[in-house]
Amino acid sequence: MGRLGDTGKCIFRHVRQIDVPTRDFPPPRPISPSELPGVRSLNNELDDDAKENLVPGQYYAKSMNRYLGPFEDIPTNDQLPAGDSYVILQEMGRLPNRSMIFRRVTQIDR
């Protein structure tokens, strides 16, 4: 180690580089649809008649920031914008107040 004459700052001559191993991060946990904005769980709110009339329909992709769809089939990675995790929902019907009823199909991380 030496010092610069004008400023008095220290100069290091022999600096050794230290390699620090990177940490392995666990994969992101699945998003629960009820965590998404505008989505809530129905639990036992549907009567038996309404449950019998549920029919699978189109697919939608919902993230914390985006709502995409409808899709005829489950959307692929190429159809979704990068940088988000999407819960893939399938429309199953509507409530009397015209709100959609969905079922969770899968999750795609982009």
Backbone as CSV, one residue per row, in Angstrom:
resi,resn,N_x,N_y,N_z,CA_x,CA_y,CA_z,C_x,C_y,C_z
1,MET,0.854,-1.168,0.000,0.000,0.000,0.000,0.896,1.226,0.000
2,GLY,0.497,2.226,-0.728,1.223,3.479,-0.770,0.264,4.649,-0.699
3,ARG,0.803,5.835,-0.666,-0.036,7.035,-0.597,0.332,7.979,-1.741
4,LEU,-0.700,8.634,-2.271,-0.462,9.663,-3.276,0.033,10.912,-2.556
5,GLY,1.034,11.526,-3.125,1.628,12.689,-2.477,0.691,13.875,-2.352
6,ASP,-0.074,14.186,-3.411,-0.916,15.386,-3.400,-2.141,15.234,-2.507
7,THR,-2.771,14.101,-2.559,-4.056,13.940,-1.863,-3.955,13.141,-0.582
8,GLY,-2.957,12.300,-0.459,-2.842,11.456,0.725,-3.730,10.225,0.672
9,LYS,-4.331,9.963,-0.493,-5.195,8.792,-0.616,-4.354,7.526,-0.686
10,CYS,-4.913,6.437,-0.165,-4.226,5.151,-0.160,-4.339,4.476,-1.523
11,ILE,-3.265,3.806,-1.925,-3.254,3.020,-3.150,-2.964,1.578,-2.760
12,PHE,-3.811,0.661,-3.218,-3.613,-0.757,-2.949,-2.966,-1.385,-4.171
13,ARG,-1.833,-2.062,-3.968,-1.119,-2.649,-5.092,-1.541,-4.080,-5.361
14,HIS,-1.757,-4.826,-4.329,-2.078,-6.244,-4.501,-3.483,-6.494,-3.973
15,VAL,-4.425,-6.439,-4.854,-5.821,-6.665,-4.478,-6.212,-8.042,-4.997
16,ARG,-6.785,-8.835,-4.124,-7.195,-10.188,-4.501,-8.708,-10.196,-4.721
17,GLN,-9.137,-10.779,-5.810,-10.568,-10.874,-6.093,-11.139,-12.078,-5.364
18,ILE,-12.267,-11.865,-4.715,-12.937,-12.934,-3.985,-14.194,-13.312,-4.752
19,ASP,-14.317,-14.577,-5.087,-15.517,-15.065,-5.766,-16.509,-15.545,-4.721
20,VAL,-17.664,-14.922,-4.699,-18.716,-15.294,-3.759,-19.752,-16.105,-4.530
21,PRO,-20.027,-17.329,-4.088,-21.030,-18.131,-4.814,-22.419,-17.497,-4.696
22,THR,-23.174,-17.619,-5.759,-24.529,-17.063,-5.741,-25.457,-17.995,-4.982
23,ARG,-26.481,-17.393,-4.395,-27.472,-18.186,-3.666,-28.494,-18.741,-4.639
24,ASP,-28.930,-19.938,-4.357,-30.023,-20.517,-5.130,-31.334,-20.052,-4.522
25,PHE,-32.153,-19.410,-5.327,-33.436,-18.932,-4.847,-34.496,-19.983,-5.128
26,PRO,-35.406,-20.168,-4.196,-36.472,-21.140,-4.455,-37.367,-20.636,-5.584
27,PRO,-38.023,-21.530,-6.294,-38.927,-21.083,-7.356,-40.071,-20.269,-6.750
28,PRO,-40.631,-19.341,-7.521,-41.728,-18.533,-6.974,-42.904,-19.420,-6.597
29,ARG,-43.554,-19.051,-5.503,-44.684,-19.857,-5.047,-45.893,-19.580,-5.933
30,PRO,-46.783,-20.534,-6.050,-47.983,-20.323,-6.861,-48.835,-19.183,-6.296
31,ILE,-49.426,-18.428,-7.185,-50.306,-17.333,-6.783,-51.695,-17.899,-6.550
32,SER,-52.286,-17.541,-5.435,-53.676,-17.906,-5.191,-54.552,-16.911,-5.945
33,PRO,-55.550,-17.359,-6.682,-56.397,-16.412,-7.413,-57.016,-15.339,-6.515
34,SER,-57.302,-15.658,-5.254,-57.917,-14.658,-4.378,-56.943,-13.541,-4.009
35,GLU,-55.636,-13.705,-4.288,-54.662,-12.639,-4.066,-54.702,-11.601,-5.185
36,LEU,-55.266,-11.951,-6.318,-55.302,-11.048,-7.463,-56.356,-9.973,-7.254
37,PRO,-56.082,-8.757,-7.736,-57.073,-7.694,-7.591,-58.358,-8.018,-8.354
38,GLY,-59.487,-7.823,-7.715,-60.784,-8.040,-8.349,-61.261,-9.474,-8.349
39,VAL,-60.540,-10.379,-7.690,-60.928,-11.791,-7.652,-61.207,-12.174,-6.212
40,ARG,-62.311,-12.867,-5.999,-62.615,-13.352,-4.650,-63.124,-14.779,-4.747
41,SER,-62.991,-15.489,-3.644,-63.414,-16.884,-3.592,-64.910,-16.955,-3.317
42,LEU,-65.604,-17.889,-3.963,-67.043,-18.054,-3.741,-67.351,-18.988,-2.575
43,ASN,-66.483,-19.954,-2.335,-66.703,-20.978,-1.306,-68.064,-21.630,-1.493
44,ASN,-68.986,-21.444,-0.576,-70.294,-22.115,-0.642,-71.427,-21.157,-1.009
45,GLU,-71.110,-20.079,-1.724,-72.138,-19.099,-2.078,-73.076,-19.597,-3.173
46,LEU,-72.649,-20.541,-3.978,-73.487,-21.025,-5.075,-74.468,-22.073,-4.574
47,ASP,-75.696,-21.964,-5.029,-76.671,-23.001,-4.683,-76.479,-24.200,-5.622
48,ASP,-77.117,-25.290,-5.315,-76.938,-26.520,-6.098,-77.349,-26.346,-7.556
49,ASP,-78.405,-25.571,-7.808,-78.866,-25.350,-9.177,-77.793,-24.631,-9.994
50,ALA,-77.175,-23.614,-9.391,-76.126,-22.869,-10.098,-74.908,-23.750,-10.351
51,LYS,-74.555,-24.596,-9.394,-73.401,-25.483,-9.564,-73.619,-26.467,-10.707
52,GLU,-74.854,-26.912,-10.908,-75.146,-27.853,-11.987,-75.062,-27.202,-13.361
53,ASN,-75.204,-25.878,-13.417,-75.204,-25.174,-14.698,-73.841,-24.610,-15.089
54,LEU,-72.791,-24.941,-14.348,-71.456,-24.466,-14.706,-70.952,-25.224,-15.930
55,VAL,-70.489,-24.478,-16.927,-70.022,-25.066,-18.183,-68.664,-24.445,-18.517
56,PRO,-67.651,-25.265,-18.826,-66.344,-24.708,-19.186,-66.439,-23.807,-20.412
57,GLY,-65.734,-22.687,-20.357,-65.758,-21.723,-21.457,-64.355,-21.284,-21.842
58,GLN,-64.213,-20.001,-22.144,-62.950,-19.455,-22.624,-61.958,-19.267,-21.476
59,TYR,-60.690,-19.072,-21.858,-59.605,-18.923,-20.894,-59.183,-17.465,-20.794
60,TYR,-58.718,-17.082,-19.611,-58.222,-15.739,-19.345,-56.907,-15.856,-18.586
61,ALA,-56.032,-14.864,-18.752,-54.769,-14.811,-18.015,-54.801,-13.561,-17.147
62,LYS,-54.611,-13.730,-15.849,-54.670,-12.595,-14.927,-53.397,-12.566,-14.101
63,SER,-52.787,-11.382,-14.022,-51.633,-11.167,-13.160,-51.981,-10.016,-12.222
64,MET,-51.023,-9.584,-11.437,-51.264,-8.453,-10.536,-51.495,-7.167,-11.321
65,ASN,-51.004,-7.104,-12.564,-51.077,-5.866,-13.345,-51.918,-5.961,-14.611
66,ARG,-52.159,-7.172,-15.084,-52.820,-7.324,-16.383,-53.951,-8.337,-16.323
67,TYR,-54.896,-8.140,-17.239,-56.012,-9.075,-17.412,-56.141,-9.291,-18.909
68,LEU,-55.797,-10.484,-19.379,-55.752,-10.757,-20.810,-56.750,-11.839,-21.182
69,GLY,-57.323,-11.728,-22.337,-58.246,-12.756,-22.808,-59.428,-12.112,-23.485
70,PRO,-60.336,-12.891,-23.969,-60.438,-14.343,-23.841,-59.570,-15.073,-24.863
71,PHE,-59.175,-16.295,-24.510,-58.445,-17.207,-25.375,-59.309,-18.445,-25.575
72,GLU,-59.283,-19.005,-26.769,-60.043,-20.233,-27.036,-59.418,-21.436,-26.341
73,ASP,-58.074,-21.459,-26.282,-57.333,-22.535,-25.625,-56.474,-21.924,-24.528
74,ILE,-55.866,-22.774,-23.711,-54.973,-22.274,-22.666,-53.855,-21.479,-23.334
75,PRO,-53.633,-20.215,-22.926,-52.600,-19.404,-23.573,-51.204,-19.990,-23.343
76,THR,-50.336,-19.787,-24.324,-48.962,-20.270,-24.237,-48.045,-19.125,-23.824
77,ASN,-46.786,-19.451,-23.541,-45.807,-18.423,-23.175,-45.691,-17.352,-24.251
78,ASP,-45.785,-17.744,-25.514,-45.640,-16.797,-26.615,-46.783,-15.783,-26.667
79,GLN,-47.933,-16.127,-26.134,-49.092,-15.235,-26.195,-49.139,-14.249,-25.029
80,LEU,-48.300,-14.438,-24.017,-48.342,-13.598,-22.823,-47.120,-12.694,-22.760
81,PRO,-47.292,-11.424,-22.350,-46.143,-10.527,-22.207,-45.182,-11.023,-21.122
82,ALA,-43.902,-10.775,-21.328,-42.882,-11.227,-20.376,-42.873,-10.343,-19.129
83,GLY,-42.283,-10.888,-18.063,-42.063,-10.108,-16.850,-43.150,-10.213,-15.814
84,ASP,-44.014,-11.195,-15.882,-45.110,-11.326,-14.926,-45.438,-12.794,-14.710
85,SER,-46.131,-13.068,-13.627,-46.679,-14.403,-13.373,-48.178,-14.330,-13.622
86,TYR,-48.695,-15.253,-14.402,-50.100,-15.236,-14.790,-50.818,-16.460,-14.235
87,VAL,-51.972,-16.226,-13.647,-52.858,-17.316,-13.265,-53.811,-17.509,-14.436
88,ILE,-53.891,-18.729,-14.942,-54.781,-19.031,-16.063,-56.113,-19.479,-15.479
89,LEU,-57.167,-18.765,-15.849,-58.515,-19.022,-15.350,-59.404,-19.449,-16.511
90,GLN,-60.367,-20.293,-16.220,-61.343,-20.703,-17.229,-62.719,-20.255,-16.772
91,GLU,-63.423,-19.570,-17.670,-64.775,-19.106,-17.348,-65.704,-20.311,-17.221
92,MET,-66.501,-20.320,-16.155,-67.416,-21.437,-15.910,-68.877,-20.998,-15.912
93,GLY,-69.131,-19.712,-15.876,-70.499,-19.218,-15.848,-70.536,-17.803,-15.300
94,ARG,-71.761,-17.352,-14.954,-71.934,-16.002,-14.404,-72.888,-16.043,-13.228
95,LEU,-72.670,-15.113,-12.312,-73.571,-14.935,-11.175,-74.750,-14.079,-11.616
96,PRO,-75.824,-14.017,-10.822,-76.959,-13.159,-11.185,-76.576,-11.687,-11.365
97,ASN,-75.526,-11.226,-10.666,-75.105,-9.827,-10.822,-74.156,-9.642,-12.016
98,ARG,-74.049,-10.657,-12.886,-73.254,-10.672,-14.124,-71.751,-10.832,-13.875
99,SER,-71.321,-11.064,-12.646,-69.909,-11.349,-12.381,-69.566,-12.730,-12.923
100,MET,-68.363,-12.881,-13.439,-67.937,-14.160,-14.010,-67.505,-15.123,-12.910
101,ILE,-67.747,-16.398,-13.150,-67.270,-17.464,-12.274,-66.135,-18.156,-13.017
102,PHE,-64.967,-18.256,-12.366,-63.791,-18.873,-12.964,-63.341,-20.062,-12.142
103,ARG,-62.593,-20.923,-12.799,-61.838,-21.943,-12.075,-60.374,-21.765,-12.455
104,ARG,-59.495,-22.011,-11.494,-58.058,-21.890,-11.734,-57.583,-23.114,-12.503
105,VAL,-56.837,-22.877,-13.595,-56.341,-23.971,-14.420,-54.865,-24.230,-14.119
106,THR,-54.052,-23.187,-14.227,-52.613,-23.331,-14.010,-52.001,-21.960,-13.791
107,GLN,-50.687,-21.920,-13.669,-49.957,-20.664,-13.548,-48.788,-20.697,-14.517
108,ILE,-48.552,-19.569,-15.195,-47.431,-19.443,-16.124,-46.569,-18.284,-15.645
109,ASP,-45.285,-18.552,-15.398,-44.338,-17.512,-14.988,-43.535,-17.081,-16.202
110,ARG,-43.563,-15.785,-16.496,-42.835,-15.250,-17.654,-41.756,-14.309,-17.180
